[in-house]
Amino acid sequence: MPARPPGDTRRQTTRRKLFEAAVTLIAEQGFSSTTVDEIAERAGVAKGTVYYNFASKSVLFEELLRHGIELLSTSLQRAADETAARGGSRVDALDAMIRAGLGFIARYPSLTQLYVAELWRTNRAWQSTLMQVRQQAITVIESVLRDAVAEGELSKEIDIPLTASALFGMVLVAALDWQSFQPERSLEDVHAALSRLLQGRIGGSPR
């Protein structure tokens, strides 16, 4: 594979810095209270650099949400694929996806806080984008649930869309609670608790 031109690498680095600065500031003080000047200062770049990379603060925020949830969706899909490659069951894949989700949120807690906060705001210009990227993550979970039902691992009575949303929400809320109120617990400890819930309540008898 040919090496990426130095200019592309620098731009990706700059955009990453802007993403990280914006998500942290907006999670701390809200979208309306966060200025482009603050984002630039936090990222260590000139104000004009923000507008060179993004047409406006709103565009930056919309792409930030899209980028973050796409990373999460990729992480979930990778966990499911790796489980399948090892010969694991579909419920094992769901369990691996829970761990992947927890790991992602532990790595990007501010992004997760921001995403959850924005879910309940319906007057944003990027609301449709938020729903679209959320559906990407939900679709990954739905696919595994659908295969599990087809293989007889799960009951045909399961409401797949609602169960996928419930699993997604469970990981989000549990992870935020962990990060905010129980930070002394390890990822393995939190995953084990959610795993027992999955295996006992969704997958049948605990193993």
ZATIKOL-465870 format. One record per residue (C-alpha): residue in three letters; chain; residue number from 0; z, x negated, y negated. Coordinates in nm, 3 decimals, padded with zeros to 5 digits. Layout:
<r ALA,A,NUM,<Z,X,Y>>;
...
END
This chain:
<r MET,A,0,<00.000,00.000,00.000>>;
<r PRO,A,1,<-00.095,-00.149,-00.341>>;
<r ALA,A,2,<00.187,-00.243,-00.574>>;
<r ARG,A,3,<00.267,00.003,-00.848>>;
<r PRO,A,4,<00.155,-00.121,-01.193>>;
<r PRO,A,5,<00.446,-00.261,-01.400>>;
<r GLY,A,6,<00.393,00.007,-01.667>>;
<r ASP,A,7,<00.439,00.286,-01.412>>;
<r THR,A,8,<00.757,00.124,-01.283>>;
<r ARG,A,9,<00.899,00.095,-01.633>>;
<r ARG,A,10,<00.815,00.455,-01.712>>;
<r GLN,A,11,<00.979,00.578,-01.392>>;
<r THR,A,12,<01.289,00.375,-01.477>>;
<r THR,A,13,<01.297,00.520,-01.828>>;
<r ARG,A,14,<01.252,00.875,-01.703>>;
<r ARG,A,15,<01.531,00.824,-01.450>>;
<r LYS,A,16,<01.765,00.702,-01.726>>;
<r LEU,A,17,<01.676,01.005,-01.937>>;
<r PHE,A,18,<01.735,01.240,-01.643>>;
<r GLU,A,19,<02.075,01.087,-01.570>>;
<r ALA,A,20,<02.180,01.091,-01.935>>;
<r ALA,A,21,<02.063,01.448,-01.991>>;
<r VAL,A,22,<02.221,01.596,-01.681>>;
<r THR,A,23,<02.556,01.430,-01.751>>;
<r LEU,A,24,<02.566,01.537,-02.116>>;
<r ILE,A,25,<02.449,01.893,-02.051>>;
<r ALA,A,26,<02.700,01.934,-01.768>>;
<r GLU,A,27,<02.974,01.810,-02.001>>;
<r GLN,A,28,<02.897,02.009,-02.315>>;
<r GLY,A,29,<02.622,02.260,-02.245>>;
<r PHE,A,30,<02.250,02.267,-02.319>>;
<r SER,A,31,<02.269,02.402,-02.675>>;
<r SER,A,32,<02.531,02.148,-02.782>>;
<r THR,A,33,<02.342,01.850,-02.643>>;
<r THR,A,34,<02.102,01.682,-02.883>>;
<r VAL,A,35,<01.801,01.461,-02.819>>;
<r ASP,A,36,<01.978,01.188,-03.018>>;
<r GLU,A,37,<02.272,01.200,-02.775>>;
<r ILE,A,38,<02.043,01.188,-02.473>>;
<r ALA,A,39,<01.857,00.889,-02.613>>;
<r GLU,A,40,<02.181,00.710,-02.702>>;
<r ARG,A,41,<02.333,00.772,-02.358>>;
<r ALA,A,42,<02.013,00.652,-02.189>>;
<r GLY,A,43,<01.994,00.346,-02.413>>;
<r VAL,A,44,<01.646,00.425,-02.548>>;
<r ALA,A,45,<01.493,00.519,-02.882>>;
<r LYS,A,46,<01.475,00.890,-02.973>>;
<r GLY,A,47,<01.096,00.871,-02.979>>;
<r THR,A,48,<01.102,00.763,-02.615>>;
<r VAL,A,49,<01.243,01.102,-02.518>>;
<r TYR,A,50,<00.951,01.282,-02.682>>;
<r TYR,A,51,<00.703,01.031,-02.541>>;
<r ASN,A,52,<00.815,01.122,-02.188>>;
<r PHE,A,53,<00.893,01.491,-02.246>>;
<r ALA,A,54,<00.750,01.731,-02.502>>;
<r SER,A,55,<01.092,01.877,-02.584>>;
<r LYS,A,56,<01.453,01.894,-02.472>>;
<r SER,A,57,<01.371,02.216,-02.287>>;
<r VAL,A,58,<01.087,02.049,-02.097>>;
<r LEU,A,59,<01.317,01.760,-02.007>>;
<r PHE,A,60,<01.578,02.002,-01.877>>;
<r GLU,A,61,<01.325,02.208,-01.680>>;
<r GLU,A,62,<01.182,01.898,-01.514>>;
<r LEU,A,63,<01.534,01.770,-01.452>>;
<r LEU,A,64,<01.619,02.085,-01.254>>;
<r ARG,A,65,<01.289,02.071,-01.067>>;
<r HIS,A,66,<01.330,01.704,-00.982>>;
<r GLY,A,67,<01.688,01.744,-00.864>>;
<r ILE,A,68,<01.635,02.041,-00.634>>;
<r GLU,A,69,<01.318,01.885,-00.493>>;
<r LEU,A,70,<01.527,01.580,-00.401>>;
<r LEU,A,71,<01.779,01.809,-00.232>>;
<r SER,A,72,<01.507,01.999,-00.043>>;
<r THR,A,73,<01.359,01.671,00.079>>;
<r SER,A,74,<01.703,01.557,00.195>>;
<r LEU,A,75,<01.759,01.881,00.388>>;
<r GLN,A,76,<01.416,01.866,00.552>>;
<r ARG,A,77,<01.467,01.503,00.651>>;
<r ALA,A,78,<01.800,01.589,00.814>>;
<r ALA,A,79,<01.638,01.870,01.015>>;
<r ASP,A,80,<01.342,01.654,01.119>>;
<r GLU,A,81,<01.563,01.363,01.229>>;
<r THR,A,82,<01.778,01.598,01.436>>;
<r ALA,A,83,<01.472,01.743,01.606>>;
<r ALA,A,84,<01.339,01.392,01.676>>;
<r ARG,A,85,<01.666,01.312,01.856>>;
<r GLY,A,86,<01.632,01.624,02.068>>;
<r GLY,A,87,<01.909,01.816,01.892>>;
<r SER,A,88,<01.929,02.193,01.876>>;
<r ARG,A,89,<01.846,02.405,01.573>>;
<r VAL,A,90,<02.217,02.461,01.512>>;
<r ASP,A,91,<02.260,02.083,01.523>>;
<r ALA,A,92,<01.988,02.065,01.259>>;
<r LEU,A,93,<02.174,02.314,01.040>>;
<r ASP,A,94,<02.487,02.105,01.081>>;
<r ALA,A,95,<02.297,01.791,00.980>>;
<r MET,A,96,<02.160,01.975,00.678>>;
<r ILE,A,97,<02.512,02.069,00.571>>;
<r ARG,A,98,<02.611,01.704,00.582>>;
<r ALA,A,99,<02.298,01.604,00.392>>;
<r GLY,A,100,<02.375,01.865,00.127>>;
<r LEU,A,101,<02.731,01.743,00.088>>;
<r GLY,A,102,<02.609,01.385,00.060>>;
<r PHE,A,103,<02.355,01.480,-00.206>>;
<r ILE,A,104,<02.613,01.668,-00.412>>;
<r ALA,A,105,<02.861,01.381,-00.384>>;
<r ARG,A,106,<02.590,01.155,-00.524>>;
<r TYR,A,107,<02.479,01.395,-00.800>>;
<r PRO,A,108,<02.785,01.607,-00.890>>;
<r SER,A,109,<02.682,01.665,-01.253>>;
<r LEU,A,110,<02.340,01.792,-01.150>>;
<r THR,A,111,<02.502,02.033,-00.905>>;
<r GLN,A,112,<02.748,02.162,-01.165>>;
<r LEU,A,113,<02.461,02.215,-01.403>>;
<r TYR,A,114,<02.247,02.394,-01.146>>;
<r VAL,A,115,<02.528,02.632,-01.048>>;
<r ALA,A,116,<02.606,02.708,-01.413>>;
<r GLU,A,117,<02.242,02.783,-01.492>>;
<r LEU,A,118,<02.204,03.021,-01.197>>;
<r TRP,A,119,<02.405,03.283,-01.385>>;
<r ARG,A,120,<02.218,03.255,-01.715>>;
<r THR,A,121,<01.917,03.487,-01.724>>;
<r ASN,A,122,<01.800,03.422,-02.082>>;
<r ARG,A,123,<01.667,03.071,-02.028>>;
<r ALA,A,124,<01.298,02.985,-02.062>>;
<r TRP,A,125,<01.317,02.792,-01.735>>;
<r GLN,A,126,<01.473,03.074,-01.529>>;
<r SER,A,127,<01.155,03.126,-01.326>>;
<r THR,A,128,<01.135,02.753,-01.254>>;
<r LEU,A,129,<01.498,02.755,-01.142>>;
<r MET,A,130,<01.429,03.039,-00.901>>;
<r GLN,A,131,<01.119,02.863,-00.766>>;
<r VAL,A,132,<01.294,02.534,-00.695>>;
<r ARG,A,133,<01.593,02.714,-00.546>>;
<r GLN,A,134,<01.355,02.889,-00.308>>;
<r GLN,A,135,<01.224,02.551,-00.192>>;
<r ALA,A,136,<01.567,02.459,-00.059>>;
<r ILE,A,137,<01.628,02.806,00.085>>;
<r THR,A,138,<01.290,02.800,00.263>>;
<r VAL,A,139,<01.385,02.481,00.448>>;
<r ILE,A,140,<01.700,02.649,00.579>>;
<r GLU,A,141,<01.517,02.972,00.662>>;
<r SER,A,142,<01.265,02.780,00.870>>;
<r VAL,A,143,<01.535,02.627,01.089>>;
<r LEU,A,144,<01.714,02.962,01.125>>;
<r ARG,A,145,<01.388,03.131,01.223>>;
<r ASP,A,146,<01.323,02.869,01.490>>;
<r ALA,A,147,<01.681,02.905,01.617>>;
<r VAL,A,148,<01.635,03.279,01.660>>;
<r ALA,A,149,<01.298,03.227,01.832>>;
<r GLU,A,150,<01.458,02.979,02.075>>;
<r GLY,A,151,<01.746,03.214,02.149>>;
<r GLU,A,152,<02.008,02.988,01.991>>;
<r LEU,A,153,<02.099,03.256,01.738>>;
<r SER,A,154,<02.107,03.634,01.755>>;
<r LYS,A,155,<01.798,03.828,01.652>>;
<r GLU,A,156,<02.030,04.043,01.444>>;
<r ILE,A,157,<02.082,03.762,01.194>>;
<r ASP,A,158,<01.955,03.837,00.844>>;
<r ILE,A,159,<01.765,03.512,00.793>>;
<r PRO,A,160,<01.713,03.521,00.413>>;
<r LEU,A,161,<02.074,03.618,00.344>>;
<r THR,A,162,<02.214,03.372,00.598>>;
<r ALA,A,163,<02.006,03.091,00.446>>;
<r SER,A,164,<02.136,03.179,00.100>>;
<r ALA,A,165,<02.492,03.198,00.233>>;
<r LEU,A,166,<02.469,02.853,00.392>>;
<r PHE,A,167,<02.317,02.708,00.077>>;
<r GLY,A,168,<02.587,02.866,-00.138>>;
<r MET,A,169,<02.863,02.762,00.100>>;
<r VAL,A,170,<02.765,02.397,00.071>>;
<r LEU,A,171,<02.732,02.414,-00.309>>;
<r VAL,A,172,<03.066,02.584,-00.369>>;
<r ALA,A,173,<03.257,02.387,-00.106>>;
<r ALA,A,174,<03.121,02.059,-00.237>>;
<r LEU,A,175,<03.204,02.139,-00.599>>;
<r ASP,A,176,<03.554,02.248,-00.497>>;
<r TRP,A,177,<03.590,01.924,-00.302>>;
<r GLN,A,178,<03.470,01.709,-00.591>>;
<r SER,A,179,<03.681,01.891,-00.851>>;
<r PHE,A,180,<04.005,01.976,-00.670>>;
<r GLN,A,181,<04.022,01.776,-00.347>>;
<r PRO,A,182,<03.853,01.442,-00.428>>;
<r GLU,A,183,<04.086,01.256,-00.194>>;
<r ARG,A,184,<03.912,01.410,00.106>>;
<r SER,A,185,<03.627,01.216,00.263>>;
<r LEU,A,186,<03.275,01.347,00.312>>;
<r GLU,A,187,<03.332,01.333,00.688>>;
<r ASP,A,188,<03.646,01.547,00.653>>;
<r VAL,A,189,<03.473,01.813,00.443>>;
<r HIS,A,190,<03.170,01.813,00.670>>;
<r ALA,A,191,<03.390,01.857,00.978>>;
<r ALA,A,192,<03.551,02.167,00.823>>;
<r LEU,A,193,<03.217,02.327,00.738>>;
<r SER,A,194,<03.077,02.223,01.075>>;
<r ARG,A,195,<03.353,02.412,01.254>>;
<r LEU,A,196,<03.272,02.716,01.043>>;
<r LEU,A,197,<02.904,02.690,01.131>>;
<r GLN,A,198,<02.959,02.636,01.502>>;
<r GLY,A,199,<03.223,02.906,01.533>>;
<r ARG,A,200,<03.082,03.179,01.313>>;
<r ILE,A,201,<02.706,03.134,01.317>>;
<r GLY,A,202,<02.621,02.926,01.621>>;
<r GLY,A,203,<02.850,03.098,01.869>>;
<r SER,A,204,<03.147,02.941,02.043>>;
<r PRO,A,205,<03.275,02.614,01.898>>;
<r ARG,A,206,<03.165,02.313,02.093>>;
END
